[in-house]
Every structure is written in C-alpha cells, then in structure tokens.
Amino acid sequence: MTVRFALVRSLSLAAFAASLALSVAPARAGTLPRSQDPLIQNMDPSVKPGVDFFKYANGGWIKTHPIPASERGWGIANLVQEQTYLQLHEISETASKSDAPMGSAEQKVGDYWMAGMDSMAIEKQGAAPLKPYLDEIAAIKTHAQLLDVIAKLQVDGVGPLYGSFTAQDERNSNQYLLHFYQGGIRLPDRDYYFNADSATKRIRREYVTHVAAMLKLLGDTPALAQKGSATVMRIETALAKRSRTLEQRRDPWANYNKMSLTQLEAMTPQFDWQRQLAACGITHVDTVIVGQPEFYRQADSLLKVVPLDDWKTYLRWNVVSEMAPRLSRAFDVENFHFYGTVLSGTKTQRPRWKRVLDSEEAGIGELLGQAWIKKYCSPATKARYEKLTNDIIAEYRERIRTLPWMSEATKKRALEKLDHVTRKVAYPDKWRDYSALQLDRTSYASDQIKINQWWFHHEANKLGKPIDRTEWDMTPQTYNAYYDGSKVEIVLPAAAFALPGIPDSLVDDALLYSYAGGSTIGHEITHGFDDEGRQFDEKGNLNPWWTDQDSVQFTQRSNKLVEEFNAFKVGDKHVRGKATLGENIADLGGVRLGYEAFKKTDQWKKGESINGLTPDQRYFLGYALSWLGQRRPEALAQQIMTDVHAPAFLRVNGPVANFPEFYKAFGVKPGDPMYRSDAVRVAIW
Ligand SMILES: [Zn+2]
C-alpha cells in the first residue's frame, strides 16, 4: 500500500506481541529494583555513550543473548512475541478441544490449528493440494486461458504477474478504487535482479538453483527444471526492469495514475481486463489507479512475446512457491532453505506450532484477537492507553502551535488535520465478519486457500461501498502500530504498549513516555506530517496545503536527516536516507513528543534519580530499549534492500544525536563520534 506507515518494531516478519505486563502505569506504586531494571541490566558500561549510545544502552544484553538458530534476529520484539506465542497457543488448543458450533470463531481457530499441526496428514497429502492448479496450468492452450488462470490465482492468493488491491482513491478518500501495482517477482525487491555486489550475485545464483529444485519436486527432470528456472529468471528480470525502487515508490503523486478501464485496456491490449476482472468476481469497475504504468506496459509486451509454455512454467513456479510452507516436508524444507537461510541467514525453522500460529495470525488474526483481549486487555487498560494517546497528541498540538519555522497559515491547516486524526487504541470496537469463511481439519493447504479467497473477496466487495472506517489492519496482539494516510488515523494495538517482565506498578514515567507508548504514539502521529504524509490533507486526500515557503523550510530540515542516514553504513552497504526518510522523521518526532510529555511529569520536575539514573538518562535509555536486539548480517542486508525502516541501532543513534538534552544527560562532547554540531543537527517538530 502506498499510504500506510507502520512503526515496524518487530525483528521478524510476523510481528505479534503482548504481555504479562501490558503496562501503562496509572501511578507509581514502587521503584523498580536495580536487579529488575532493564535500563541497568542491559547496559554495556565498557562503551561510552558518546561513542555508540545504542551499544552502551543495549550491548550487555546483546552479548549475553545470541540469536537463536531459528531466528533472523533477536531482541525486545521477540521477548514480547514469545509471551504472545504461549498465549495464542493456549487459545488455539482450547478452541480445538471445545465443542464450539460449526461456523463460530472458536471452531475456525481450532480447526485451522489442528489442520496445521497435523504433520502426518500434511506429509501424506504430499503435492496433492497443488494438483488442481497444475492440471489447469497444463491444460492452457490459448492466451485467453492463460489470463483466466492468472485471474484465478489472484483470487487464491498466489498473485502471479501483477498485484492488485482495493484502497481509497488517494485524491478522493470517500471512495474505494481498485489499484494495480507492480509485482510478479518472487525475490523480495526489484534490486535483487540487478545489484552487482557479490552478496546479491550469490543470492541470484542460489535463487536459480532454488527454482530448479522446486520444479524438480513437481516431477521435472533435472534438465527440464534447469531450463524452467532460467525461464522464470528471464520473465522475472524483465518485470523487475520496469519496476520502481523503494525510493520511487514513496512518491505518492508519481504512483497515482488514475485512468478509466478503457484507458488501461488501450495501454495494455494483451490483458483482457474486462474478462480478467470478471474472472475474479469483480464487475462494475470503470476507473482504476495504476501505480506504475511502465510496469504494466512491460507485462503487456511480455504477454505478446513470451511463449505460452514459458508462462506455464512461470505459473507452476508461482503456485509451488506460494504454497510450499503448507505442503509436505520436501517442499517446506527447500522453500525455507532459500527464503529463510539464503535470504535471512536463519539456520533452522521455527517449530511447527509457531509457524502455524504465524499463519493463523496473518489469516484469521482477529478471530484470535477477540479471544486474546478477553484475557489480556481490559476496557480499563484500553482507557489508560487512550488517555496516553490523547496526552501525546495534545503535546504535538502545542509543538505545532509554537513551531518557529512554520507560517500561521500552514499551522492552521496542520492543526485542523491533527484534530481530524482518528485514534484507534488497543482493540477494535467492531470485529471483521468472517462468517462467509468455512474451515475444517482436513487439509492445511486447502484451508489456507479458502482464507486467501475470503480475503480477496472481502477486499473486492468494498468497491462501490462507503468507506469502512471501523477496520483495523493490525490485530490487538501485534507489537506494532501504524498510521493510515487515507483514513487519517493512528492505530495502536494493545500489544504496542507491552513491556515484558515488568509489572505495571513499577513502570516509571521515563519508561512510560520513552518505551511503553509515548514515543510510539509520537512516531505514528507525526507520520501524518512526514515527507509523504504531509502531502495528504485533513480528509486524507493528496492535495497540497503547505505554503511554498513552509515546504522549503520542511525540505531543508528533512534533507539534513537524509544526509545523516546516508552517511551510516551497515556492513558494506550504505543506509538509504531517502527511502527511510519518512520513518526517520517519525522517529525524531516520536522521541521529541515523548520527551516533552515526560517533562510535564513529577518525576522529571523533581529530577530524582532511580537506580542512579537521572530522569533524562532514563528517558533516552528507555527509548534505546525500544530497539534492543540484533539481526543477522543477511537479514540486515535484506532490510536495507527492502525496508523503509533503518536498522534498529540507527533508529536509536540517528535520532538521539539531534537532541541537546541527550548530550547534556550523558556528557557527550564535541569530538565524540556521536556528536553532531549545531549546523547539521535536525529539529522538525
Ligand atoms: Zn513508522
């Protein structure tokens, strides 16, 4: 999606979370003992804060907590997630043993869980769940049949050749439109097909080997599999060639190309779009938004020149690759070898029960969420989170009102927009209706297809209807948060406030405003005003509302942040300052708003130390705790190539080095590596 900005705190792809101690402290009932104080226990005192603050704050923990073989990284998000896994495991087990009526949430959770855990049945089925697809692909004899199969695979969640989704029209947020987006490749980003560094070259070689191995598992001879793999690589490379980079995809205007279906058909005559959409069950569409027209022209010209047999190979690869995690061991292991080990450096797979929970979370996460909040998040807790959210937003209001660099005209519009932001906190008031989804225990793969189909129709059914403003795109048990630029809303799941292992009553305000909510809320709310978000008005429409002079001021400031991050290196790769700019602006804003709100507390005003740490020291260390952890080098390289978020340690060292209060708190002086002179320091909010 082009208009969602997540915090993405997790160190793993599936970011769940939660808490023994979902903790927003109403009032401090005691002091955190030194032995339980993560700010003391995680430190590496041998590192000077002015040399590497992240290492100083978190280095002790990192030294003693190596990354488990089954993980691409390990840190605070995993600690939260480990708790959530146990909670969701219990919910799933209980559901599977209940006599819940057919069609109930409990029945669906229990049956999907059992189907996923039944490794004997999965092994016995082997490649059987693929058979209907492979038969259909084998039967393709005409161009029209090829397109029909591509359409069917869109509905079933395989998504070959291109991507489509339903979202609000970026210039008229009152209506949903069908969006077409670049896609069709199965390496994580277009850059993987072209970058010339040795690590990426190796990944390309391994990818070709992997595609061949998968085709062999489908019964191809080694020679045929090798030929097929070269075909897949050729098609995908051609698609990647006309795909946009991470930076280019962040420009909302450039990726907004509204056209009539007739215009799209004229631009891409090989696609019979009327028929293609009808095959997906989508009718009455006359206007669409095409993210990257050059990509569609390229796909169209490929449809003209690539032989049918090559497309059939490409489709077989797409089907087997997409479904491999839910097939028998041979498929699952080969799939993990490439996507887990080669791409992320992970040595072994997570145990099956965790992987099944990952799937449950992604497919029917709200069904789990309804059970989860009953146990782990009360209405009273929700109310406390709401209050904290309102406090941080009030702080932002005050900051905008007094900003020295923004004109009164732009301030007025900014405040208007801020007042329009919907605040969704802890858990939804209304849950998604899954009643059309039917699941049973007979086949994990076929349950997954039913879930994919359900999602496709659920989204497509929105076309032509009023905007559903009640939906959440994250579950309450997710350790993450997001801002939606079209809906103009922040969404803060209950688990985003989790502080593992520390009881509510012992969370001091420094921790509360830095780690457990404050800076997160600040991060999300400022997304509405980052380099991308600021281009949307208070109704969620792409619509310039800044004066030219204020735009210049904003850009001058944000350019400094681009330069700061461009200068950071991870291994032999430079961080991409432009690609990560929106997130870096949000981090800077989050630390600032959390800090300003903290300054209003008694703890800050009294200036009393806890466990030898001053309030300011605790605040900045608390912020560093949000990003406690490390990643494997392979996973870091992947992050730089695919993610708009900078690596965690830079999300600490990057923003804090712009805070005079940080320098003062830790005695950082000119000449220290962390020190940035006044001239290059950035302050936006
Ligand atoms: Zn973000």
Residues whose N, C-alpha, C, O or C-beta is under 5 A from the ligand:
A	BS01	ZN	F5 A6 L7 E583 A586
